[in-house]
Amino acid sequence: MNALANSQKYLQKLQRFDLAYLLSKAELTVRSSRGPWDLDQDTLVLTAPRPFSDALKALPDYDRRRVAEALCANEATLLLNYGWNPDDIHVEASVANQIDGPEAVLPNLILNKEMMINVATGGPRIQDVNDYYRARHVDLKASAPVLGLSYDNPHDDLWSWYCHWRDHLPQYADRRHYIRELFDPIITAASNRTGLAIIEREPTGWDRVDRALSKAQNQLGGAENEEDFQMVGLLCREVLISVGQAVYDAEQHVTLDGVRPSSTDAKRMLEAFLHSVFPGDSFKEVRAHARASIELSLNLQHRRTATRQLAALCCEATASTAAVMKILSAT
């Protein structure tokens, strides 16, 4: 697991979030076999559920080399024989159930992209692979909008694609360029949205809390730079203010310092509520949880070096705090 985690970080530094996500469902083993001259050779074996395994197999040679490079980046973890670094990977499908829905959007995009390129450049016959293409196409049309993605591929099957390239794209290079322009933007967007997923929770029932939390998660999905990630922190802070307003009652809850909180003082409102529900040192961890989520949102909002990882953590901490407060307010 350490080797895979390090490999994902390596790929993320190269801005290859698509390849990093494909590794998120995989297991890595190093399989040794006897090679020429009686030397042991190592093979990097990735085992993943479909369609992740299929997508890893379908990657072009240069992307497979990049994955192998990432897997070998931490030599202390892999300990490859004789310092030999493989330049390819061996992929196997695991016995786990196939992954469907939004989690499978990115590998399905990669599969249909590579299939459209292959059939148009001397690869497999359309009749041999069209059923698989159409099934993924239907799934993508249903699942991509869940991630806030617009899947605008006009070719419902490969015969439609064939008619288009026959009439408009006589050269292999033109066909590859067309497919890359069609798929690369949505693959990049899908990589950003699936790389650090937020756990889906039941709505709290507090309209303003649920609405702001949904906006924060959507902001995270489309965020690309530091300012976008800082905006996630601002929205998370608004969520926590709304949670405080939902649970705090000035007639019942007394703040620790005796200062009546303003309508935007989430920290005092939540602390007063928690000390009323869970007084004493035995419940200090519950109170610390809420306090940490507030501090994290403030840190992210003002952090000029904000990252996607920090924004994802902030969203999760905020959603968790909202859920905890809803549970406590119902007791």
C-alpha positions in Angstrom: 0.0 0.0 0.0 2.9 2.4 0.8 4.3 1.8 -2.7 1.0 2.6 -4.4 0.4 5.6 -2.2 3.8 7.0 -3.1 3.2 6.2 -6.7 0.0 8.2 -6.7 1.8 11.1 -5.1 4.5 10.9 -7.8 1.9 11.0 -10.6 0.0 13.8 -8.9 3.1 15.9 -8.9 3.4 15.4 -12.6 -0.2 16.6 -12.9 -1.3 13.1 -14.1 -4.3 12.8 -11.8 -5.9 10.4 -14.3 -3.2 7.8 -13.9 -3.1 8.4 -10.1 -6.9 7.7 -9.9 -6.5 4.5 -11.9 -4.1 3.2 -9.3 -6.5 4.1 -6.4 -8.3 0.8 -6.9 -5.3 -1.4 -7.6 -3.1 -3.7 -5.6 0.6 -4.1 -6.5 2.7 -7.2 -6.4 6.2 -7.7 -7.7 6.4 -11.1 -9.4 9.9 -12.6 -10.0 10.7 -15.1 -12.8 13.8 -16.6 -14.3 15.0 -14.6 -17.2 17.9 -14.9 -19.7 21.3 -15.9 -18.4 19.6 -17.4 -15.3 18.9 -13.9 -13.8 15.8 -13.2 -11.9 13.5 -10.6 -13.5 10.8 -8.6 -11.8 7.4 -7.9 -13.2 5.1 -5.2 -11.8 1.7 -6.7 -11.5 -1.3 -4.5 -10.9 -4.6 -6.2 -9.9 -7.8 -4.1 -10.1 -11.5 -4.5 -10.6 -13.0 -3.8 -13.9 -13.2 -1.2 -15.6 -10.0 0.0 -13.8 -8.0 -3.0 -15.0 -9.4 -2.7 -18.5 -8.4 1.0 -18.6 -4.9 0.3 -17.3 -4.5 -2.3 -20.0 -5.8 0.1 -22.7 -3.3 2.9 -21.8 -0.9 3.7 -24.7 2.7 2.6 -24.2 4.0 6.0 -23.0 1.4 6.1 -20.2 2.1 2.5 -19.2 5.8 3.5 -18.9 4.8 6.5 -16.8 2.9 4.2 -14.4 5.9 1.8 -14.2 8.2 4.8 -13.6 5.9 5.9 -10.7 5.8 2.4 -9.2 9.6 2.3 -9.3 10.1 5.8 -7.9 10.5 4.5 -4.4 13.2 1.8 -4.6 13.3 1.3 -0.9 9.7 0.0 -1.1 9.9 -2.1 -4.2 13.5 -3.6 -3.9 13.7 -4.6 -7.5 16.3 -7.3 -8.3 19.7 -6.1 -9.5 18.4 -2.5 -9.7 16.4 -3.4 -12.8 13.5 -1.0 -13.4 10.7 -2.4 -15.6 9.3 0.0 -18.2 5.9 -1.6 -18.5 3.2 -3.1 -16.2 1.3 -6.3 -16.2 -2.4 -5.9 -15.4 -4.9 -8.5 -14.2 -8.6 -8.2 -13.3 -9.4 -8.9 -9.7 -12.2 -11.1 -8.5 -13.9 -8.1 -6.9 -17.2 -6.9 -8.4 -17.1 -4.5 -11.3 -17.2 -0.9 -10.3 -20.0 1.1 -11.9 -21.6 4.6 -11.7 -19.7 7.8 -11.0 -16.6 6.0 -9.7 -16.2 4.4 -13.1 -16.5 7.5 -15.2 -12.8 8.2 -15.6 -11.8 4.6 -16.6 -14.7 4.4 -18.9 -13.8 7.7 -20.6 -10.2 6.4 -21.1 -11.5 3.1 -22.5 -13.8 4.7 -25.0 -11.2 7.3 -26.0 -8.6 4.6 -26.8 -11.2 2.4 -28.5 -12.3 5.1 -30.8 -8.6 5.9 -31.7 -7.8 2.2 -32.2 -10.7 1.3 -34.5 -9.9 4.4 -36.6 -6.2 3.6 -37.0 -6.0 0.0 -38.1 -7.0 -1.6 -34.8 -9.8 -4.0 -34.0 -12.9 -4.4 -36.2 -15.9 -2.3 -35.2 -18.2 -5.4 -35.0 -15.9 -7.0 -32.5 -15.9 -4.2 -30.0 -19.0 -2.0 -30.6 -21.1 -3.6 -27.9 -18.6 -2.7 -25.2 -18.3 0.8 -26.5 -22.1 1.3 -26.6 -22.5 0.0 -23.0 -19.9 2.3 -21.7 -21.4 5.2 -23.7 -24.8 4.7 -22.1 -23.3 4.5 -18.6 -21.2 7.7 -19.2 -24.3 9.6 -20.3 -26.0 8.6 -17.0 -23.0 8.9 -14.6 -21.0 11.9 -15.9 -23.7 14.5 -14.9 -23.6 13.1 -11.3 -20.0 14.5 -11.1 -21.1 17.8 -12.7 -19.5 16.8 -16.1 -20.9 17.3 -19.5 -20.4 14.3 -21.7 -20.9 15.6 -25.2 -19.6 12.7 -27.4 -22.0 12.7 -30.4 -21.2 9.2 -31.5 -23.6 6.7 -29.9 -21.8 3.8 -31.5 -18.6 3.2 -33.5 -20.4 3.0 -36.8 -21.4 6.6 -36.3 -17.8 7.4 -35.6 -16.8 5.4 -38.7 -19.1 7.5 -41.0 -17.6 10.7 -39.5 -14.0 9.8 -40.0 -14.6 8.4 -43.5 -16.2 11.7 -44.6 -14.1 14.2 -42.7 -10.9 12.8 -41.4 -8.9 10.9 -44.0 -5.6 10.9 -42.1 -4.8 8.9 -38.9 -3.3 12.0 -37.3 -6.5 13.9 -37.9 -8.6 11.2 -36.3 -6.3 11.1 -33.2 -6.5 14.9 -32.9 -10.3 14.8 -33.1 -10.6 12.2 -30.4 -8.2 13.9 -28.1 -10.0 17.2 -28.4 -13.3 15.4 -27.7 -12.1 13.5 -24.7 -9.1 15.2 -23.0 -11.1 18.1 -21.4 -13.6 15.8 -19.8 -10.9 13.4 -18.7 -9.1 16.3 -17.0 -12.3 17.4 -15.3 -13.1 13.9 -14.2 -9.6 13.4 -12.8 -10.2 16.5 -10.7 -13.5 15.4 -9.4 -12.7 11.7 -8.7 -9.2 12.0 -7.3 -10.4 13.1 -3.8 -14.0 12.1 -3.5 -16.2 13.3 -0.7 -18.2 10.8 1.3 -21.9 11.2 0.5 -24.0 11.8 3.6 -27.7 12.1 4.2 -29.0 15.7 4.2 -29.2 17.2 7.6 -32.6 18.7 7.0 -31.3 22.2 7.6 -31.9 23.8 4.2 -29.2 26.4 4.5 -26.6 23.9 5.8 -27.4 21.4 3.0 -27.4 24.0 0.3 -24.1 25.5 1.3 -22.4 22.1 1.8 -23.5 21.1 -1.7 -22.0 24.3 -3.1 -18.7 23.7 -1.2 -18.5 20.2 -2.7 -19.3 21.4 -6.2 -16.7 24.1 -5.8 -14.2 21.5 -4.9 -15.1 19.4 -7.9 -14.4 22.3 -10.3 -11.5 23.9 -8.5 -8.2 24.2 -10.4 -6.1 26.8 -8.5 -5.3 28.2 -5.1 -8.1 30.8 -5.2 -10.6 28.1 -6.0 -9.5 26.0 -3.1 -9.7 29.0 -0.8 -13.3 29.5 -1.8 -14.0 26.0 -0.6 -12.8 27.1 2.9 -15.1 30.2 2.7 -18.1 28.0 1.9 -17.3 25.5 4.6 -17.1 28.3 7.1 -20.6 29.4 6.0 -21.8 25.9 6.5 -20.5 25.9 10.1 -22.1 29.3 10.8 -25.4 27.9 9.6 -25.0 24.8 11.8 -24.3 27.0 14.8 -27.4 29.1 14.1 -29.4 25.9 13.8 -28.4 24.4 17.2 -27.6 27.4 19.4 -30.3 28.8 21.7 -29.3 31.9 23.6 -31.8 31.1 26.4 -30.4 27.6 27.0 -26.8 27.7 26.0 -24.1 29.7 27.8 -20.8 30.4 26.2 -17.5 29.5 28.0 -16.4 33.2 28.3 -19.8 34.6 28.9 -19.7 36.6 25.7 -22.9 36.4 23.7 -22.0 35.2 20.2 -22.7 37.2 17.1 -24.8 35.6 14.4 -21.6 34.6 12.5 -19.6 33.4 15.5 -19.7 29.6 14.8 -17.0 28.8 17.3 -18.9 30.3 20.3 -22.3 29.0 19.2 -21.1 25.4 18.7 -19.0 25.4 21.9 -21.9 26.6 23.9 -24.2 24.0 22.5 -21.7 21.2 23.0 -21.0 22.1 26.6 -24.7 22.0 27.2 -25.2 18.6 25.6 -21.8 17.1 26.6 -20.4 18.8 29.6 -17.2 17.8 31.4 -13.8 16.5 30.3 -15.1 13.0 29.4 -16.6 14.5 26.1 -13.7 16.9 25.2 -13.0 14.9 22.0 -16.4 15.6 20.6 -15.9 19.3 21.3 -12.4 19.2 19.8 -13.9 17.7 16.6 -16.1 20.7 16.0 -13.4 23.2 17.0 -10.9 21.6 14.6 -13.3 21.8 11.6 -13.8 25.5 12.2 -10.1 26.1 12.4 -9.5 24.1 9.3 -12.0 26.1 7.3 -10.4 29.4 8.4 -7.0 28.1 7.6 -8.0 27.1 4.2 -9.9 30.3 3.5 -6.8 32.4 4.1 -4.1 30.0 2.9 -2.5 31.3 -0.3 -0.9 27.9 -0.9 -4.2 26.1 -0.6 -4.3 22.6 -2.2 -6.9 20.2 -3.4 -6.1 17.8 -0.7 -6.6 20.4 2.0 -9.8 21.5 0.5 -11.1 17.9 0.4 -10.2 17.4 4.0 -12.0 20.7 4.9 -15.2 19.5 3.1 -15.1 16.2 4.8 -14.5 17.7 8.3 -17.3 20.2 7.7 -19.8 17.6 6.5 -18.9 15.4 9.5 -19.4 18.2 12.0 -22.8 19.0 10.5 -23.8 15.4 10.7 -22.6 15.1 14.4 -24.5 18.3 15.3 -27.7 17.0 13.7 -27.4 13.8 15.7 -26.9 15.7 19.0 -29.7 18.2 18.3 -32.1 15.3 18.0 -31.3 13.8 21.4 
